[in-house]
């Protein structure tokens, strides 16, 4: 589940990064509002498919922990979009993948949780972290290889 969450998050941030670069002439707050309007419309469409959310009320059965999670995810969402506007999406993805790894290790080694270390889960999280890192590093290698190929072709044409 963690790997799927990170994969979807990476895909969404790359797409968001692409669109933010396309509309970089607009101020950042306008870009963020545009993303959040689409987000709210998607949530409303999903809520309409589940009848209980509309009949019982949106905040039915919420606890203080649920409100804390809402605030946490709201801050994370806005911060993520701001970071995408300022940084590259791949740097954001590496940060998120590493945060998943740190969260997993915290849950495993913290005395407050009953979870135990599972090698399969750790390897799955590491595959995600290393895949994102390898992709970022391969972009630089690919750019260097393209420059080398162009220089080699130019030298061959001169000869």
C-alpha positions in Angstrom: 0.0 0.0 0.0 2.9 2.4 0.8 4.5 1.7 -2.5 1.3 2.4 -4.4 0.8 5.7 -2.4 4.3 6.9 -3.2 3.9 5.9 -6.9 0.6 7.7 -7.3 2.1 10.7 -5.4 5.2 10.8 -7.7 3.0 10.6 -10.8 0.7 13.4 -9.6 3.6 15.6 -8.6 5.3 15.2 -12.0 2.1 16.1 -13.7 1.6 19.0 -11.4 5.2 20.2 -12.0 4.6 20.0 -15.8 1.5 22.1 -15.6 3.0 24.6 -13.1 5.8 25.1 -15.6 3.4 25.6 -18.4 1.6 28.3 -16.4 4.6 29.9 -14.7 3.5 33.4 -15.7 0.7 33.1 -13.2 1.4 33.8 -9.5 1.9 30.8 -7.3 -1.3 31.4 -5.3 -3.4 31.3 -8.5 -1.8 28.0 -9.5 -2.5 26.5 -6.1 -6.1 27.6 -6.1 -6.6 26.1 -9.6 -5.2 22.8 -8.4 -7.4 22.8 -5.2 -10.6 23.7 -7.2 -10.1 20.5 -9.3 -9.3 18.6 -6.1 -12.5 19.7 -4.4 -14.6 18.9 -7.4 -13.0 15.4 -7.5 -13.8 14.9 -3.8 -17.4 16.1 -4.3 -17.8 13.6 -7.2 -16.4 10.8 -5.0 -18.7 11.8 -2.1 -21.7 11.7 -4.3 -21.0 8.1 -5.1 -21.1 7.2 -1.4 -24.5 8.0 0.0 -23.5 7.9 3.7 -21.3 11.0 3.5 -24.1 13.2 2.1 -26.9 11.7 4.3 -25.0 11.7 7.6 -23.0 14.9 7.1 -19.5 15.4 6.1 -18.0 15.5 9.6 -20.1 12.7 11.1 -18.2 10.6 13.6 -15.0 12.7 13.4 -12.7 12.7 16.5 -10.0 15.1 17.5 -7.5 12.7 15.8 -9.4 13.0 12.6 -9.3 16.8 12.7 -5.6 16.6 13.4 -5.1 14.4 10.4 -7.1 16.8 8.3 -5.0 19.8 9.4 -1.8 17.7 8.8 -2.8 16.7 5.3 -4.0 20.2 4.4 -0.6 21.7 5.5 1.2 18.9 3.7 -0.8 19.4 0.5 -0.3 23.2 0.3 3.4 22.8 1.3 3.9 20.1 -1.4 2.4 22.3 -4.1 4.5 25.3 -3.0 7.6 23.1 -3.1 6.7 21.9 -6.6 6.5 25.5 -7.7 9.9 26.3 -6.2 11.8 23.0 -6.6 11.9 20.2 -9.1 9.3 17.5 -8.8 12.0 14.8 -8.5 13.5 16.5 -5.5 10.1 16.5 -3.9 9.6 12.9 -4.7 12.9 11.9 -3.1 11.9 13.8 0.0 8.6 12.1 0.1 10.1 8.6 -0.5 12.6 9.2 2.3 9.8 10.4 4.6 8.0 7.1 4.0 11.1 5.3 4.9 11.6 7.4 8.1 7.9 6.9 9.0 8.2 3.1 8.6 11.3 3.0 10.7 9.7 5.2 13.4 6.6 2.9 13.5 8.8 -0.3 13.7 11.3 0.9 16.3 9.0 3.2 18.4 7.7 1.7 21.7 4.3 3.3 21.1 3.5 0.9 18.2 3.1 -2.9 18.2 4.5 -3.3 14.7 7.6 -5.4 14.1 10.3 -5.2 11.5 9.4 -7.1 8.3 12.2 -7.5 5.8 9.7 -7.6 2.8 8.1 -4.3 3.8 11.5 -2.6 4.3 12.7 -3.9 0.9 9.6 -2.6 -0.8 10.1 0.9 0.7 13.7 0.9 -0.2 12.9 -0.1 -3.8 10.7 3.0 -4.1 13.3 5.3 -2.5 16.1 3.9 -4.7 14.0 3.9 -7.9 13.2 7.6 -7.5 16.8 8.3 -6.7 18.0 6.3 -9.7 15.6 8.1 -12.0 16.9 11.5 -10.8 20.5 10.4 -11.3 19.8 8.9 -14.7 18.5 12.2 -16.0 22.0 13.7 -15.5 23.7 10.7 -17.0 21.4 10.9 -20.0 22.1 14.6 -20.5 25.9 13.9 -20.4 25.5 11.0 -22.9 23.5 13.2 -25.3 26.2 15.9 -25.1 28.9 13.3 -25.8 27.0 11.9 -28.7 26.5 15.3 -30.3 30.2 16.1 -29.8 31.2 12.7 -31.4 28.8 13.3 -34.4 30.2 16.8 -34.9 33.7 15.5 -34.9 32.8 12.8 -37.3 31.2 15.3 -39.7 34.3 17.5 -39.6 36.6 14.6 -40.4 
